[in-house]
């Protein structure tokens, strides 16, 4: 079985739709300004009314190094898409890691 590890990374800095359609969420990397703790929630959906796939969490901006949810294998299947909600008084960067899922093509894989 072949797996696509992640789609080309894209950085987001505010709440946004990351992907529309079926996909597999693999994790995220988080960068902060070192002073303002961000609150992040990841949803299976196109807004914050979908089911939570990463529960709401406040990340410690003063922690040294990368923060975030990483290394999810085999990942979490999202049938609708991925929406990331970000609340932060300062600067935060989120790089989601996911792979689109193509159920009706040669690129599909077992979930």
Secondary structure, DSSP 8 states (H G I E B T S, - for coil): ----------EESSSEEEEESSEEEEEEEEEE-SSS--EEEEEESSSTTSEEEEEEEE--TTSSS-BS----SS-EEESSEEEEEEE-SS-EEEEEEEEE--TTSTT----
